[in-house]
Amino acid sequence: LTLNYPLDKESIVIDVGAYKGEFIEKLIKRHSPIIHAIEPIKEFSSYLQRKFVNDSNIIVHSFGLFDETKKVKISNLGAGSSIFARKEGSAEQIISLKSMSKFVEEESIQEIDLLYMNIEGSEYQLLNHIIETGLIQNVKHLQVQFHNYILNSKLERKKIRKKLRKTHYCVF
């Protein structure tokens, strides 16, 4: 993992959809930021808590981030788990989602040095929430994996990227 910007012990990173912590492992090898690992599936958040038990800079949260606080069903497809219907598996497990705005308020987060998200289709609603609430102004760097199995995903991605150009420079 090579970042074009420095992260230090004061930096705040939010990994939304942390799964088994592979991204976190890459980050902590070269940087030492404070990392909020967001993982709504209990099996994986428990795994992360055990994996990083000795690292006080990694805070594991057992919920997902979204545009609103609510409970939803999710498929348990490992790294591909999603709240959206997919041919690979149906959503059956109940998880908790928290609005991003509520999360940053509760955690007293003023600035996010890196917001990394890989959340299997939920990125569209979450990004729109972050943009519409103005939270995007507090995000220095954003890395998103967009998923194309959502209805109108290409159009939605294009709209979001257009909005993001007002505050961020798109590298890829």
C-alpha positions as CSV (number, residue, x, y, z in Angstrom):
1,L,0.0,0.0,0.0
2,T,1.5,3.3,-1.1
3,L,-0.2,6.5,0.0
4,N,0.7,9.9,-1.6
5,Y,0.1,11.6,1.8
6,P,1.5,11.0,5.2
7,L,-0.4,9.4,8.1
8,D,0.9,9.7,11.6
9,K,-0.2,8.8,15.2
10,E,-2.5,11.8,15.1
11,S,-4.2,10.9,11.9
12,I,-7.8,9.5,11.9
13,V,-8.6,6.7,9.4
14,I,-12.1,5.2,9.1
15,D,-12.2,1.8,7.4
16,V,-15.8,1.2,6.5
17,G,-16.3,-2.5,5.7
18,A,-13.2,-3.6,7.5
19,Y,-14.0,-7.3,7.0
20,K,-10.9,-9.2,8.3
21,G,-8.6,-6.2,8.5
22,E,-6.3,-6.6,5.5
23,F,-6.3,-2.9,4.7
24,I,-5.6,-2.1,8.3
25,E,-2.7,-4.5,8.3
26,K,-1.2,-2.7,5.3
27,L,-1.7,0.7,7.0
28,I,-0.1,-0.1,10.3
29,K,3.0,-1.6,8.7
30,R,3.9,1.8,7.3
31,H,1.9,4.3,9.3
32,S,0.6,4.5,12.9
33,P,-2.8,6.3,12.6
34,I,-5.8,5.9,14.8
35,I,-8.1,3.5,12.9
36,H,-11.8,3.1,13.3
37,A,-12.6,-0.3,11.9
38,I,-16.3,-0.4,10.9
39,E,-17.6,-4.0,10.5
40,P,-21.3,-4.8,11.0
41,I,-21.2,-8.6,10.8
42,K,-20.5,-9.9,14.3
43,E,-18.4,-12.8,13.1
44,F,-16.0,-10.4,11.4
45,S,-16.0,-7.6,14.0
46,S,-15.3,-10.2,16.7
47,Y,-12.4,-11.5,14.6
48,L,-11.1,-7.9,14.3
49,Q,-11.3,-7.4,18.0
50,R,-9.2,-10.5,18.7
51,K,-6.8,-9.7,15.9
52,F,-6.0,-6.2,17.0
53,V,-6.5,-6.7,20.8
54,N,-3.0,-5.4,21.5
55,D,-3.2,-2.3,19.3
56,S,-4.8,0.5,21.2
57,N,-4.8,2.7,18.0
58,I,-7.4,0.4,16.4
59,I,-11.0,0.8,17.5
60,V,-13.4,-1.9,16.2
61,H,-17.1,-0.9,15.9
62,S,-19.7,-3.7,15.4
63,F,-22.0,-1.7,13.2
64,G,-22.0,-0.3,9.6
65,L,-22.1,3.3,8.5
66,F,-25.0,4.5,6.3
67,D,-27.1,7.5,5.6
68,E,-29.4,6.7,8.6
69,T,-29.4,4.7,11.8
70,K,-31.5,1.5,11.5
71,K,-31.4,-2.3,11.5
72,V,-31.3,-4.2,8.2
73,K,-30.7,-7.7,6.8
74,I,-27.3,-8.5,5.2
75,S,-26.1,-11.5,3.3
76,N,-23.0,-13.2,4.8
77,L,-20.9,-13.7,1.8
78,G,-17.5,-13.0,3.4
79,A,-15.8,-10.0,1.7
80,G,-18.9,-9.7,-0.6
81,S,-21.5,-9.4,2.1
82,S,-24.2,-6.9,1.2
83,I,-27.6,-5.5,2.3
84,F,-28.6,-5.6,-1.4
85,A,-30.1,-8.6,-3.1
86,R,-27.6,-10.6,-5.1
87,K,-27.7,-13.9,-6.9
88,E,-24.8,-15.1,-4.7
89,G,-26.9,-15.2,-1.5
90,S,-29.9,-13.7,0.2
91,A,-29.8,-11.2,3.1
92,E,-30.8,-13.0,6.3
93,Q,-28.6,-11.8,9.2
94,I,-29.8,-8.6,11.0
95,I,-27.1,-5.9,11.5
96,S,-27.1,-2.4,12.9
97,L,-26.3,0.6,10.8
98,K,-25.5,4.1,12.1
99,S,-25.6,7.3,10.2
100,M,-22.2,8.7,9.5
101,S,-23.1,12.1,10.9
102,K,-24.2,10.5,14.2
103,F,-21.0,8.4,14.3
104,V,-18.6,11.3,13.9
105,E,-20.5,13.3,16.5
106,E,-20.4,10.5,19.0
107,E,-16.7,9.9,18.4
108,S,-15.9,13.6,18.4
109,I,-14.2,13.3,15.1
110,Q,-13.5,16.7,13.6
111,E,-11.3,15.7,10.7
112,I,-10.9,12.4,8.8
113,D,-7.5,12.0,7.2
114,L,-8.5,8.9,5.2
115,L,-12.0,7.5,4.7
116,Y,-11.7,4.1,3.1
117,M,-14.9,2.3,2.1
118,N,-15.6,-1.1,0.5
119,I,-19.2,-1.7,1.4
120,E,-20.7,-3.7,-1.4
121,G,-23.2,-1.2,-2.9
122,S,-23.9,0.9,0.2
123,E,-21.3,3.4,-0.8
124,Y,-23.8,5.3,-3.0
125,Q,-26.1,6.2,-0.2
126,L,-23.3,6.7,2.3
127,L,-21.4,9.1,0.0
128,N,-24.5,11.1,-0.8
129,H,-25.1,11.4,3.0
130,I,-21.6,12.6,3.6
131,I,-21.8,15.1,0.7
132,E,-25.3,16.4,1.6
133,T,-24.5,16.9,5.3
134,G,-21.3,18.7,4.5
135,L,-19.2,16.1,6.3
136,I,-17.2,15.7,3.1
137,Q,-15.5,19.0,4.0
138,N,-13.9,17.2,6.9
139,V,-12.5,14.3,4.8
140,K,-9.0,14.9,3.5
141,H,-8.7,11.7,1.5
142,L,-11.3,9.3,0.3
143,Q,-10.8,5.9,-1.2
144,V,-13.9,4.1,-2.5
145,Q,-14.5,0.8,-4.2
146,F,-17.7,1.3,-6.3
147,H,-19.8,-1.8,-7.0
148,N,-21.7,-2.1,-10.3
149,Y,-24.5,-4.5,-9.3
150,I,-26.6,-1.7,-8.0
151,L,-29.4,-0.3,-10.2
152,N,-28.1,2.6,-12.3
153,S,-24.6,2.3,-10.6
154,K,-22.7,3.9,-13.5
155,L,-25.0,6.9,-13.5
156,E,-25.0,7.2,-9.7
157,R,-21.2,6.9,-9.6
158,K,-20.9,9.7,-12.2
159,K,-23.2,11.9,-10.1
160,I,-21.2,11.3,-7.0
161,R,-17.9,12.0,-8.7
162,K,-19.3,15.2,-10.1
163,K,-20.3,16.3,-6.5
164,L,-16.9,15.2,-5.1
165,R,-15.1,17.4,-7.7
166,K,-16.3,20.4,-5.7
167,T,-14.2,19.4,-2.7
168,H,-11.7,16.8,-3.9
169,Y,-9.4,16.0,-6.7
170,C,-10.1,12.6,-8.3
171,V,-6.9,10.5,-8.9
172,F,-8.5,7.5,-10.4
